[in-house]
Amino acid sequence: MRGLGDLMKKAQQMKENLDRVQEELSAREIEASSGGGMVTVRVSGAQEVVGITIEPQVVDPEDKEMLEDLIRAAVNEGLRKSKEMMKEEMAKITGGLPIPDIFG
């Protein structure tokens, strides 16, 4: 019965570590850009877009599709980087244990 108790204790410690890391990562931000830096986004570790910067010269009313494409590309890259950051930090805690991928 002692083995089960030790296992439960370790599971609880892992959960506490995971919760702590998720909280820490939510406060971190990464940056991604497109169009050679014409559009830059900041994304949190919680996969939320927290800022977008658009250089004035890329704003062309005659070509709004290009601006939309640049924004979409920068946001998608930012989200990808944020998810990767989260996965890397979680892997440090789980030590390669097969846990469900809750970060997409």
Secondary structure, DSSP 8 states (H G I E B T S, - for coil): -HHHHHHHHHHHHHHHHHHHHHHHHHH-EEEEEETTTTEEEEEETTS-EEEEEE-GGG--GGGHHHHHHHHHHHHHHHHHHHHHHHHHHHHHHHTT-----TT-
